[in-house]
Amino acid sequence: MKRGLLLIDRGSRENEVRNELDFICGRVKQMGNYAFTNYCFLEVLPPFIEEGITNCIKTDIDSLTIVPYFLYPGKKVKAAVTEAIKFQSKTGIKLVVTKPMSMHKTMVDIVDSKIQSALAKNSVSFPKNKIDVLIIGHGSKDTNARLSIKYVADNLSPEYRNVDYCFLEIEEPTIQQGIERCDKNKPELLVVVFYFLHEGAHVKRDIYGDLNPAVEKSSLKKILITEHIGTDDKMINFIIERAKEVENAN
């Protein structure tokens, strides 16, 4: 059976996002043994979902695996899945849709590895039980989004001194509130995790607009910031794992 795979991403105007998706698709194609892989966007810029799926079903494949490439099972994921499923009636190619990239141990492992990489990059040697962690996520009106980031924080908590989370927008705690909460714990070292898939505008600019003033007002002495998730090998393996779950089930 010839399988294709399509990532549905939120969308961004930043070139770095497309570069990361190009790299991820190439690695997934190679490692997952797909006839082809590609991506499309839910919003912001084309190719949008209709164009993305239409181009896929024109190719010589028997099955298309659609991956909602989102960290949270929120309203945007539901919208992406709903639009994708509409195409099944228009084609004889079997369409299967995976779960989003949430509520899974792999995300805990990725965040943990990002923390350790930040320590190594800055030549900082601290045991985990003396490190405080603040995870910054995007924020969503969907309650499941909070549950997803809380899942990561809760699973990291047994290893680190304190683990908390906050959001860039839409919901609380805000970044200002998150830093204030961390400040009250008087950490020797605070590691701030950018829980974002891509190096888009949020990672490059928006977070710092809230984070820097909050840190300046605090008494925090030592802070490290991790890289975003990006093209992490663990994430690429996770995409393939999510795909195989639905492919094997069908």
Beta strands, then each sheet from edge to edge (+ up, - down):
strand 1: 3-9
strand 2: 36-41
strand 3: 63-68
strand 4: 94-97
strand 5: 131-137
strand 6: 162-167
strand 7: 189-194
strand 8: 223-225
sheet 1: 2+ 1+ 3+ 4+
sheet 2: 6+ 5+ 7+ 8+
end
